[in-house]
C-alpha cells in the first residue's frame, strides 16, 4: 500500500555503485524499484521534494555505519508535498512501529507530522527547534505560521509544547506570553547554548520533534530561506538530534527548511545528513528506561523544610537520567505524563530548598 504514496529513489543519480561495506548507504533498505520488506525496519527516511532529499542522501550515504543489526529504510520521496497526502503515509509508518524521519523544504509540512501522530495518541507532547515562534492568532489561515494549526486548535489534543532555540528579537511578545500562559517550555537560544545538556529533559519529554534549519547559524547552514547570522552550531544541533534519538518516548523526527538551490558547497546537505546520523546514533543507544513503572529506578525524596513538603525524584540505573514525580493526583489518561524528565541540576536545586521551574510548569498543567 505504501507504493501509492512513494516515488522510488533514482539510484543512478546518486552514484551508489561504489559504496563500500562500512558506508551508511550500503546498509539501507532502499526503495529503488520495489518497496523493501519493512517487518524488521525500525527507522524510515523519506522526503517531500526529490532534489533536496537527494542532496542529503548523497552526503548521508557516505557516512560510516556502526549500527549493527539496526534496520533502516530509505523509502524515497512522496508523490505529492501536500499535508493531506503525507498524513496517511506517516500514520501507516507509525502504526507499524516505524520511526519516520521526514525531510521537507517547507515548515508548512510540520502539522502533517503532528496530525499523523495525533490520530494515534491523545495528549501529545510536541517540541520544535526554531529561531522564531511561528504563532499568530490574527493569521490563522497563513501557512507560514505553522504552529497556529497545532497550538490554537482546541481539537489538536496537545498536552505540552516545547520551543527550543527561539530568539527574542525575532519573536512576537504575544507568542511568548501565550507559551507562558499555557505553562509550555521555552528555552531561548542563549540559555540553550550556555548549557546544551539542559535541553535534554525537554526533548526527552516529547513524542515528536520538528527541527527547522533556520535555528542554525547561516554560516553553518546557508541552504535555508531567510537564514540569519545567529543560532546553533552544527555540533550543538547534532547533540539535540542525539537527545531526540535516545528518547524512548519519541516516535517521529522531522527536518524542515532545507532548499538545495540555496546551498553552498553542499554544506547544508552535509549538516542535515549529520543531524540524521546523530539521531540514528541516539536511537541505536536507547536504554529502554522510559518509566512505565518504577522498576530500574532509584527513588530520592527531598524535604522542603520551608514548606513542609516532599518531592520525589527518580534516577534510572541504566542511563543515569532523572525524572521528578508530579505531586498531584492524576487520572488514568495522564498516567504516561506523571513522571517529568528533569536534570541533575533540578535535583540539586530541590536539595537547596528551591522548587525547579520545570516542576512548577508541570504542576500548573495538571490544575
Beta strands, then each sheet from edge to edge (+ up, - down):
strand 1: 6-7
strand 2: 29-30
strand 3: 43-47
strand 4: 72-78
strand 5: 99-104
strand 6: 124-129
strand 7: 158-166
strand 8: 185-188
strand 9: 208-212
strand 10: 252-256
strand 11: 297-304
strand 12: 309-316
strand 13: 322-325
strand 14: 339-342
sheet 1: 1+ 4- 2-
sheet 2: 1+ 4- 3- 5- 10- 9- 6- 7- 8-
sheet 3: 11+ 12- 13+ 14-
end
